[in-house]
């Protein structure tokens, strides 16, 4: 191979640096007409560290991957697989006609 793409290696290095279980980090790379898709599988206990508060860590990683992709003239997307047995709380939909004050009150658990 003449040149190795760095997006998969970059993602693995970054995620392994963040998590408590680096040996469980798996990245699958697929290329199609839409560009490069990196699928990330991690230990369920590390999901919060990779997603971050309000998804900010995941957004930052996606932004960095876009920069790596631009360097290689490719569009790079990241999919974080939800681990089996995950119990993510369901989002409650805002009932029609609710005022913003009521919605804010409901959020004060």
C-alpha positions in Angstrom: 0.0 0.0 0.0 1.3 3.4 -1.0 -0.7 5.6 1.4 -2.7 4.6 4.4 -5.7 6.7 5.4 -5.4 8.2 8.8 -9.1 8.7 9.7 -9.6 5.3 11.3 -6.3 5.4 13.2 -7.0 8.9 14.3 -10.4 7.9 15.7 -9.1 4.8 17.4 -6.3 6.8 19.1 -8.6 9.6 20.2 -11.3 7.3 21.6 -8.8 5.0 23.4 -7.4 8.1 25.1 -10.8 9.0 26.4 -12.2 5.7 27.7 -11.6 3.4 30.6 -11.7 0.3 28.5 -9.5 0.9 25.4 -9.3 -2.8 24.5 -13.0 -2.7 23.8 -12.8 0.0 21.2 -13.5 -1.2 17.7 -13.7 1.0 14.5 -15.1 -0.4 11.3 -14.4 1.6 8.1 -16.7 1.5 5.1 -16.4 3.5 1.9 -19.4 4.1 -0.5 -20.6 6.9 -2.8 -21.5 9.1 0.2 -17.9 9.0 1.5 -16.3 7.2 4.5 -18.4 5.9 7.3 -16.6 5.0 10.6 -18.6 2.9 12.9 -17.5 3.0 16.5 -18.2 0.2 19.0 -17.2 0.8 22.6 -17.8 -0.7 26.1 -21.3 0.4 27.4 -19.6 1.9 30.5 -17.7 4.3 28.3 -20.6 5.6 26.3 -21.0 8.8 28.5 -17.3 9.7 28.1 -17.5 9.5 24.3 -20.9 11.3 23.9 -20.1 13.9 26.5 -22.5 16.4 28.1 -25.2 17.4 25.6 -23.3 15.4 23.0 -20.5 18.0 22.9 -17.6 15.5 22.9 -19.1 13.5 20.0 -19.7 16.7 18.1 -16.1 17.7 18.6 -14.8 14.3 17.4 -17.0 14.5 14.3 -15.7 18.0 13.6 -12.1 16.7 13.9 -12.9 13.8 11.6 -14.2 16.2 9.0 -10.9 18.0 9.1 -9.0 14.7 8.7 -11.3 13.8 5.8 -10.7 17.1 4.0 -7.0 16.5 4.2 -7.6 13.2 2.4 -10.3 14.7 0.0 -13.0 12.5 1.6 -16.2 13.0 3.5 -15.9 11.2 6.8 -18.9 10.5 9.0 -19.1 8.8 12.4 -21.7 6.4 13.7 -21.6 5.5 17.3 -23.3 2.2 17.9 -25.5 1.9 20.9 -24.4 -1.0 23.0 -26.7 -4.0 23.4 -28.7 -3.8 26.6 -28.5 0.0 26.7 -31.1 1.7 28.7 -31.3 5.2 27.4 -34.1 7.2 28.9 -36.9 8.0 26.5 -37.5 11.6 25.6 -40.8 13.0 26.5 -42.5 14.9 23.7 -43.8 18.4 24.5 -47.6 18.2 24.5 -49.3 20.5 22.0 -50.4 23.8 23.6 -47.9 23.7 26.4 -46.4 27.0 27.3 -42.6 27.4 27.5 -42.9 28.2 31.3 -44.7 24.8 31.9 -42.0 23.0 29.9 -39.3 24.6 31.9 -41.1 23.8 35.1 -41.3 20.2 34.0 -37.6 20.1 33.4 -36.9 21.0 37.1 -36.9 17.5 38.4 
